[in-house]
Amino acid sequence: QLTEQDKQQVLDIVDKYSSRALRVLAIAVRTFESMPFDASNEDLSTDQKFEACRANLKLMGLVASIDPDRDGVPQSVLAARGAGIR
């Protein structure tokens, strides 16, 4: 269980990487001996099943990656600026 101080420390790291235009993924795990919901219950939504699965996860770490420019983006940005769009 992460303390509030731990959570803030993780968020600070995410903010640090995000401010450098990096995408950040949190990697977390949990071992199941069985699914944490009744798979035969057709009334459960996908969101409810996902919520049950993501409870009590253990944070393993963060991964930061660069998101390279797509073709044409620099030219589009320059054209928008030239048109007075910010």
Backbone hydrogen bonds, N-H to C=O, Kabsch-Sander energy under -0.5 kcal/mol:
donor,donor_aa,acceptor,acceptor_aa,energy
7,K,3,T,-2.7
8,Q,4,E,-2.3
9,Q,5,Q,-2.1
10,V,6,D,-2.4
11,L,7,K,-2.6
12,D,8,Q,-2.3
13,I,9,Q,-1.8
14,V,10,V,-2.5
15,D,11,L,-2.6
16,K,12,D,-2.2
17,Y,13,I,-2.3
18,S,14,V,-2.9
19,S,15,D,-2.3
20,R,17,Y,-1.2
21,A,18,S,-1.9
22,L,17,Y,-1.7
23,R,65,S,-2.9
25,L,63,V,-2.9
27,I,61,G,-3.1
28,A,26,A,-0.6
29,V,58,K,-2.1
39,A,37,F,-1.0
41,N,38,D,-2.0
42,E,40,S,-1.1
44,L,41,N,-1.3
49,K,45,S,-2.2
50,F,46,T,-2.7
51,E,47,D,-2.5
52,A,48,Q,-2.0
53,C,49,K,-1.9
54,R,50,F,-2.1
55,A,51,E,-0.5
55,A,52,A,-0.6
57,L,54,R,-0.8
58,K,29,V,-2.9
59,L,57,L,-0.6
60,M,27,I,-3.5
61,G,27,I,-1.5
63,V,25,L,-2.7
65,S,23,R,-2.4
67,D,21,A,-0.7
73,V,70,R,-2.0
76,S,72,G,-2.1
77,V,73,V,-2.6
78,L,74,P,-2.2
79,A,75,Q,-2.4
80,A,76,S,-2.4
81,R,77,V,-2.5
82,G,78,L,-2.4
83,A,79,A,-1.3
84,G,81,R,-1.6
85,I,80,A,-2.8
